[in-house]
Amino acid sequence: MQKIDALPLRLTADATRVVVRPFHLGWQTQGGAPSRTQRITDAVLALTEAEVKAQLTHVLIGFEARHWQTRRVFMTRFAEIARLLKLDDRAISDARCQLIGAYFCHEYSYAAAALMNPSVVPHPDQSGIAKGCQRIVISLRAVGEGHISSIAFREGIITENGDLHLAPEPPFATAADALGDEEREQSGPVTIFRHPDSTLSGTVIFPITAAQANGLEDLRLVKFTHDDGSIEWLGTYTAYNGRQIQSEMMRTSDFRSFALCPLTGSAARNKGMALFPRKVNGRYMMIGRQDGENLFLIQSDSLTDWGEGEKILMPHYLWELVQIGNCGSPIELDEGWLLLTHGVGAMREYSIGAVLLDKADPSKVLRRSVEPILAAVDSEREGYVPNVVYTCGATRIGKMIFMPYGVADSSVAFAFIPVDEMLSLMV
């Protein structure tokens, strides 16, 4: 086994990273009685102005310093409640509006349990970057209360010399959201927006539709070049509602608005789909694992509809004997398509390997790694899920592959691997 030396930097779960999220109650009345939403709102409306100010002061003392523009968040939430209950808010004081909004919000620690399974792409803004450097966007799977997975981001700069510099996290995080509450229950595409005053490194994408209720898992980002030369950042992920999984796709051209689009077709029933960064032979292509065990090449004329694929890779070596899967989108090299893989061996130990696919015909496997290129070492075995190293995507800079990867489903580490060295590990 080849041991790749990780950088000393490590990202870990952090219970202090919190956001204010809407607190949803049952909107409908039951047995003719007022809904909980109506009951709570009526109780606040019945308070004297002095009581309102005293209770709002109590809330703000506890939470205003912990969040960005807390009063504005409360007012936004109140506006949603007012629409639902058809309130005439013209005679309601700002303090009373804020207090009503506060009763329908809650604080959520989005990365308290784990931080894992990253992917990385070139940043849309490369202005002012020195030669040999690249600005990047790293996506992270953050796990919080109730084992709910969300998508977080970190921006940074990498160099051809194997250096990584992450932009500092802002003191406050904000949740991207749709416009209006009515979109939460729909099953089709939903567009959400980053707050205009929030940085990408301070933005979190939470589940928003019923199909996503229990998590957005393992985003595999790729910088995609369309036939007309336009660029879009696309990412497949797993939507989980507590019972079923469904593959969906995030689409963005600027990391300010994000379309969350369910995928259709039989291939969308499974997780771990990874899109090629451009069309090949006039068709969109994905690497998937439709049977949960082997790797398939899936082709389509549509970005959102994916049917059955062609099996191209099966478990062969002992370290991948249980199952194999992709570790993100293929990376285009002169020699072919470099596809990082993961293998599961004895004791459910996850390792990372690599294969090289033919550039003109990606169904042809040219070479594959006999041994893992990265496996858990003793210092990396313990965590939320032990004995796992895993990545959802790497990127190339010069003659290096930069790979962020999850360690024991608990933290994120980073490594650079020379392309030549990577190729030499495959036969």
Secondary structure per residue as TSV (DSSP state, phi and psi in degrees):
chain	resnum	aa	ss	phi	psi
A	1	M	-	360.0	134.4
A	2	Q	-	-82.0	128.1
A	3	K	-	-98.2	121.2
A	4	I	-	-96.6	127.7
A	5	D	-	-76.9	123.6
A	6	A	-	-81.8	154.3
A	7	L	-	-67.6	157.1
A	8	P	S	-67.8	-22.4
A	9	L	-	-67.8	137.2
A	10	R	-	-141.8	132.7
A	11	L	E	-97.9	135.0
A	12	T	E	-129.5	165.9
A	13	A	-	-57.8	145.9
A	14	D	-	-146.4	104.9
A	15	A	T	-68.7	-13.8
A	16	T	T	-81.8	-11.2
A	17	R	-	-82.0	106.3
A	18	V	E	-127.7	154.7
A	19	V	E	-133.0	159.7
A	20	V	E	-91.7	126.1
A	21	R	E	-122.4	154.6
A	22	P	E	-61.0	138.3
A	23	F	-	-103.3	111.7
A	24	H	-	-96.3	130.5
A	25	L	-	-112.3	169.8
A	26	G	-	-66.3	124.1
A	27	W	-	-79.4	-25.7
A	28	Q	S	-83.9	149.1
A	29	T	-	-73.7	155.6
A	30	Q	B	-131.5	126.1
A	31	G	T	63.2	25.6
A	32	G	T	83.5	-6.8
A	33	A	B	-79.8	156.3
A	34	P	-	-61.1	147.8
A	35	S	-	-66.3	161.1
A	36	R	H	-58.8	-38.5
A	37	T	H	-60.0	-45.7
A	38	Q	H	-65.2	-42.2
A	39	R	H	-61.7	-46.0
A	40	I	H	-65.5	-43.6
A	41	T	H	-63.7	-43.4
A	42	D	H	-61.3	-37.7
A	43	A	H	-64.2	-40.3
A	44	V	H	-70.6	-37.9
A	45	L	H	-64.4	-26.2
A	46	A	T	-83.3	-9.7
A	47	L	S	-70.9	153.2
A	48	T	-	-72.4	162.4
A	49	E	H	-63.7	-34.0
A	50	A	H	-66.1	-41.3
A	51	E	H	-64.5	-39.5
A	52	V	H	-60.9	-49.0
A	53	K	H	-63.7	-37.8
A	54	A	H	-66.4	-44.4
A	55	Q	H	-70.6	-37.5
A	56	L	H	-65.2	-39.1
A	57	T	H	-60.3	-42.3
A	58	H	H	-59.8	-44.2
A	59	V	H	-64.9	-45.3
A	60	L	H	-68.3	-35.0
A	61	I	H	-61.1	-37.8
A	62	G	H	-79.6	-27.8
A	63	F	H	-128.6	-19.0
A	64	E	G	-62.8	-37.9
A	65	A	G	-75.4	-11.6
A	66	R	G	-94.1	-8.4
A	67	H	S	-140.4	159.5
A	68	W	T	-88.6	126.4
A	69	Q	T	49.8	53.7
A	70	T	H	-58.5	-43.1
A	71	R	H	-63.6	-38.2
A	72	R	H	-66.9	-38.1
A	73	V	H	-61.1	-43.6
A	74	F	H	-61.9	-41.0
A	75	M	H	-66.3	-38.6
A	76	T	H	-64.0	-42.0
A	77	R	H	-66.6	-38.9
A	78	F	H	-60.4	-41.6
A	79	A	H	-59.2	-37.3
A	80	E	H	-66.0	-42.8
A	81	I	H	-65.5	-41.2
A	82	A	H	-60.8	-40.0
A	83	R	H	-65.3	-41.7
A	84	L	H	-64.4	-40.0
A	85	L	H	-96.0	0.1
A	86	K	T	55.1	49.1
A	87	L	-	-80.4	143.9
A	88	D	-	-92.3	103.2
A	89	D	G	-91.2	7.3
A	90	R	G	-66.3	-27.8
A	91	A	G	-102.7	8.6
A	92	I	S	-97.1	129.8
A	93	S	-	-68.8	158.2
A	94	D	H	-59.6	-40.1
A	95	A	H	-62.0	-42.0
A	96	R	H	-68.4	-39.3
A	97	C	H	-60.6	-44.9
A	98	Q	H	-62.8	-40.0
A	99	L	H	-67.0	-42.2
A	100	I	H	-60.0	-45.3
A	101	G	H	-59.0	-38.8
A	102	A	H	-64.1	-33.7
A	103	Y	H	-68.4	-15.1
A	104	F	T	-115.6	27.7
A	105	C	E	-127.5	161.1
A	106	H	E	-150.0	157.9
A	107	E	E	-90.0	133.6
A	108	Y	E	-129.7	127.4
A	109	S	E	-91.6	100.1
A	110	Y	T	-78.9	-16.4
A	111	A	T	-126.9	33.0
A	112	A	S	-72.5	-33.4
A	113	A	S	-91.9	-43.9
A	114	A	E	-161.9	157.7
A	115	L	E	-137.8	123.7
A	116	M	E	-160.4	-179.7
A	117	N	E	45.8	64.1
A	118	P	E	-83.1	160.6
A	119	S	E	-134.9	166.7
A	120	V	E	-144.8	143.0
A	121	V	E	-141.9	159.0
A	122	P	E	-60.7	140.0
A	123	H	-	-70.1	146.1
A	124	P	S	-65.3	-20.3
A	125	D	-	-107.9	106.1
A	126	Q	-	-109.0	17.1
A	127	S	T	-68.6	142.4
A	128	G	T	72.1	12.5
A	129	I	-	-88.6	132.4
A	130	A	-	-70.2	158.4
A	131	K	T	-59.2	138.0
A	132	G	T	83.2	5.6
A	133	C	E	-120.7	160.4
A	134	Q	E	-147.4	130.0
A	135	R	E	-81.2	138.1
A	136	I	E	-128.6	161.2
A	137	V	E	-120.4	125.5
A	138	I	E	-107.8	128.5
A	139	S	E	-96.0	149.0
A	140	L	E	-136.5	140.7
A	141	R	E	-89.5	114.2
A	142	A	E	-104.7	134.9
A	143	V	E	-119.7	125.4
A	144	G	-	-122.1	-153.4
A	145	E	G	-52.6	137.4
A	146	G	G	74.5	13.8
A	147	H	G	56.8	35.2
A	148	I	-	-85.6	126.9
A	149	S	E	-96.0	137.3
A	150	S	E	-131.4	174.4
A	151	I	E	-110.1	123.0
A	152	A	E	-116.5	167.5
A	153	F	E	-135.5	152.0
A	154	R	E	-135.8	137.2
A	155	E	E	-99.7	153.9
A	156	G	E	-169.3	-174.8
A	157	I	E	-132.5	134.2
A	158	I	E	-117.2	159.1
A	159	T	E	-127.4	160.5
A	160	E	T	-63.6	-19.8
A	161	N	T	-86.5	4.2
A	162	G	S	86.5	30.8
A	163	D	-	-106.7	147.0
A	164	L	E	-131.0	130.5
A	165	H	E	-129.2	112.0
A	166	L	E	-88.9	139.1
A	167	A	-	-67.0	143.5
A	168	P	-	-65.0	146.8
A	169	E	-	-70.9	138.4
A	170	P	-	-68.4	157.7
A	171	P	S	-64.9	-26.2
A	172	F	-	-119.6	141.2
A	173	A	-	-106.5	148.4
A	174	T	E	-129.3	151.4
A	175	A	E	-95.2	130.1
A	176	A	-	-67.7	147.8
A	177	D	B	-150.4	160.1
A	178	A	-	-79.2	168.0
A	179	L	S	-88.8	104.6
A	180	G	S	97.0	153.7
A	181	D	S	-83.6	-20.2
A	182	E	G	-67.6	-19.3
A	183	E	G	-79.1	-10.4
A	184	R	G	-67.4	-29.8
A	185	E	G	-93.6	-8.4
A	186	Q	-	-73.8	156.5
A	187	S	-	-101.8	-11.2
A	188	G	S	-85.9	-166.4
A	189	P	-	-60.3	143.5
A	190	V	E	-130.7	135.2
A	191	T	E	-104.2	127.4
A	192	I	E	-117.1	161.2
A	193	F	E	-131.1	136.0
A	194	R	-	-73.8	140.7
A	195	H	-	-62.1	135.7
A	196	P	T	-58.8	-24.0
A	197	D	T	-98.7	5.1
A	198	S	S	-101.1	140.2
A	199	T	-	-77.1	162.2
A	200	L	G	-64.3	-38.3
A	201	S	G	-66.2	-14.2
A	202	G	G	-108.7	15.3
A	203	T	E	-107.4	137.3
A	204	V	E	-125.2	135.7
A	205	I	E	-106.2	116.6
A	206	F	-	-100.8	161.7
A	207	P	-	-55.5	140.6
A	208	I	-	-132.6	-23.9
A	209	T	S	-105.6	168.5
A	210	A	G	-61.9	-36.6
A	211	A	G	-67.1	-21.5
A	212	Q	G	-101.8	5.8
A	213	A	T	-52.2	-35.1
A	214	N	T	-102.3	7.3
A	215	G	E	149.8	151.2
A	216	L	E	-110.0	110.8
A	217	E	E	-115.4	134.2
A	218	D	E	58.9	62.5
A	219	L	E	-66.6	126.1
A	220	R	E	-109.1	93.6
A	221	L	E	-79.6	147.7
A	222	V	E	-148.8	142.3
A	223	K	E	-83.5	113.1
A	224	F	E	-106.0	131.2
A	225	T	E	-104.3	118.9
A	226	H	-	-79.5	168.7
A	227	D	T	-58.9	-31.5
A	228	D	T	-85.5	4.9
A	229	G	S	90.8	-7.7
A	230	S	-	-71.6	152.9
A	231	I	E	-112.4	138.4
A	232	E	E	-140.9	143.7
A	233	W	E	-98.1	118.4
A	234	L	E	-117.7	146.9
A	235	G	E	-149.6	122.2
A	236	T	E	-85.2	147.0
A	237	Y	E	-151.8	169.0
A	238	T	E	-101.7	122.3
A	239	A	E	-92.8	132.2
A	240	Y	E	-129.9	128.7
A	241	N	-	-106.8	9.8
A	242	G	S	101.3	-17.8
A	243	R	S	-130.3	-40.0
A	244	Q	-	-127.1	154.0
A	245	I	E	-111.0	155.8
A	246	Q	E	-152.4	134.8
A	247	S	E	-79.4	135.5
A	248	E	E	-131.4	171.2
A	249	M	E	-130.6	131.4
A	250	M	E	-94.0	133.3
A	251	R	E	-126.9	131.7
A	252	T	E	-152.6	147.3
A	253	S	S	-108.9	-7.8
A	254	D	S	-146.8	-0.9
A	255	F	S	58.7	27.2
A	256	R	S	-112.6	-40.6
A	257	S	E	-118.7	145.0
A	258	F	E	-133.7	122.4
A	259	A	E	-92.4	125.6
A	260	L	E	-104.5	109.6
A	261	C	E	-119.8	118.9
A	262	P	E	-62.4	141.4
A	263	L	-	-91.8	149.6
A	264	T	B	-115.5	170.8
A	265	G	S	98.0	162.2
A	266	S	G	-64.6	-27.7
A	267	A	G	-69.4	-21.9
A	268	A	G	-73.5	-3.9
A	269	R	G	-75.2	-15.9
A	270	N	S	-112.8	173.0
A	271	K	S	-104.0	174.2
A	272	G	-	75.5	38.3
A	273	M	-	-88.2	137.9
A	274	A	E	-130.9	123.6
A	275	L	E	-87.3	138.9
A	276	F	-	-66.2	152.5
A	277	P	S	-77.9	-0.7
A	278	R	S	-162.0	168.8
A	279	K	-	-66.3	150.1
A	280	V	B	-124.4	123.0
A	281	N	T	55.4	38.8
A	282	G	T	78.9	8.4
A	283	R	B	-131.4	149.2
A	284	Y	E	-71.1	146.0
A	285	M	E	-136.4	143.7
A	286	M	E	-129.3	151.6
A	287	I	E	-103.2	126.7
A	288	G	E	-136.7	176.5
A	289	R	-	-133.9	76.0
A	290	Q	T	-65.8	-27.3
A	291	D	T	-104.4	6.4
A	292	G	S	74.7	7.6
A	293	E	S	-136.0	-40.2
A	294	N	S	-117.1	166.7
A	295	L	E	-99.6	139.6
A	296	F	E	-125.1	148.1
A	297	L	E	-99.4	122.1
A	298	I	E	-114.9	133.3
A	299	Q	E	-118.3	149.7
A	300	S	E	-156.3	156.2
A	301	D	S	-94.5	0.2
A	302	S	S	-130.5	143.1
A	303	L	S	-71.1	-19.3
A	304	T	S	-116.2	-0.1
A	305	D	B	-126.0	119.4
A	306	W	-	-133.5	121.9
A	307	G	-	-100.5	-153.6
A	308	E	-	-69.4	151.6
A	309	G	-	-119.5	-173.9
A	310	E	E	-108.5	125.2
A	311	K	E	-68.0	126.1
A	312	I	E	-121.5	-16.2
A	313	L	E	-150.2	131.4
A	314	M	-	-121.0	156.4
A	315	P	-	-57.5	136.9
A	316	H	-	-136.5	-48.9
A	317	Y	S	-88.1	160.7
A	318	L	G	-61.2	-34.5
A	319	W	G	-73.2	-8.2
A	320	E	G	-129.3	18.5
A	321	L	S	-66.6	-30.3
A	322	V	S	-71.5	-50.3
A	323	Q	E	-168.5	161.2
A	324	I	E	-128.7	160.7
A	325	G	E	-157.8	173.7
A	326	N	E	-86.5	158.8
A	327	C	-	-118.9	49.6
A	328	G	S	110.1	179.2
A	329	S	S	-67.8	146.6
A	330	P	-	-61.0	146.9
A	331	I	E	-108.0	127.4
A	332	E	E	-80.2	123.0
A	333	L	E	-120.3	166.9
A	334	D	T	-59.9	-33.5
A	335	E	T	-80.1	-17.0
A	336	G	E	149.4	-162.4
A	337	W	E	-94.5	116.9
A	338	L	E	-85.0	117.9
A	339	L	E	-115.8	115.3
A	340	L	E	-75.5	140.2
A	341	T	E	-126.8	164.2
A	342	H	E	-123.1	145.3
A	343	G	E	-123.9	147.1
A	344	V	E	-115.0	123.8
A	345	G	-	-114.2	-156.1
A	346	A	G	-59.0	146.3
A	347	M	G	61.2	24.7
A	348	R	G	53.2	42.6
A	349	E	-	-85.7	123.9
A	350	Y	E	-94.0	130.2
A	351	S	E	-128.9	162.3
A	352	I	E	-109.1	131.2
A	353	G	E	-126.0	-166.2
A	354	A	E	-154.1	150.1
A	355	V	E	-133.7	159.0
A	356	L	E	-118.2	121.9
A	357	L	E	-103.0	149.7
A	358	D	-	-62.5	134.7
A	359	K	S	-67.6	-39.5
A	360	A	S	-81.2	-30.9
A	361	D	-	-136.1	87.9
A	362	P	T	-65.4	-4.6
A	363	S	T	-75.2	-13.0
A	364	K	S	-94.2	122.1
A	365	V	E	-90.2	116.4
A	366	L	E	-84.8	-43.1
A	367	R	E	-150.6	158.3
A	368	R	E	-148.5	155.4
A	369	S	B	-76.2	131.4
A	370	V	S	-75.6	-39.6
A	371	E	S	-113.2	158.9
A	372	P	-	-60.5	145.0
A	373	I	S	-85.1	-18.1
A	374	L	E	-154.3	130.0
A	375	A	E	-139.9	162.1
A	376	A	-	-65.2	129.0
A	377	V	-	-95.6	172.9
A	378	D	G	-54.9	-38.8
A	379	S	G	-73.9	-8.0
A	380	E	G	-116.9	10.0
A	381	R	S	-79.9	-33.4
A	382	E	-	-85.7	141.4
A	383	G	S	166.1	-166.5
A	384	Y	S	-55.4	-45.6
A	385	V	S	-128.9	105.7
A	386	P	S	-69.9	159.3
A	387	N	S	65.2	37.7
A	388	V	B	-129.6	127.7
A	389	V	E	-120.6	138.8
A	390	Y	E	-159.7	139.1
A	391	T	-	-132.7	152.2
A	392	C	S	-107.8	11.6
A	393	G	-	153.8	141.0
A	394	A	-	-119.9	176.9
A	395	T	E	-143.3	160.9
A	396	R	E	-104.0	139.0
A	397	I	E	-136.3	113.9
A	398	G	T	60.4	-123.3
A	399	K	T	-99.4	17.4
A	400	M	E	-120.8	150.6
A	401	I	E	-105.1	124.2
A	402	F	E	-99.0	124.7
A	403	M	E	-130.3	108.9
A	404	P	E	-80.6	146.9
A	405	Y	E	-149.8	149.9
A	406	G	E	-82.5	144.4
A	407	V	E	-120.1	115.8
A	408	A	T	53.3	32.7
A	409	D	T	50.5	31.2
A	410	S	T	-129.6	-30.0
A	411	S	E	-148.7	173.7
A	412	V	E	-125.0	128.3
A	413	A	E	-115.3	173.4
A	414	F	E	-139.5	143.1
A	415	A	E	-147.9	150.9
A	416	F	E	-112.6	135.9
A	417	I	E	-129.7	124.6
A	418	P	E	-59.6	139.2
A	419	V	H	-57.0	-45.4
A	420	D	H	-59.2	-40.5
A	421	E	H	-67.3	-39.9
A	422	M	H	-60.7	-46.0
A	423	L	H	-64.3	-35.8
A	424	S	H	-68.4	-19.0
A	425	L	T	-83.0	-4.6
A	426	M	B	-107.7	143.0
A	427	V	-	-127.0	360.0
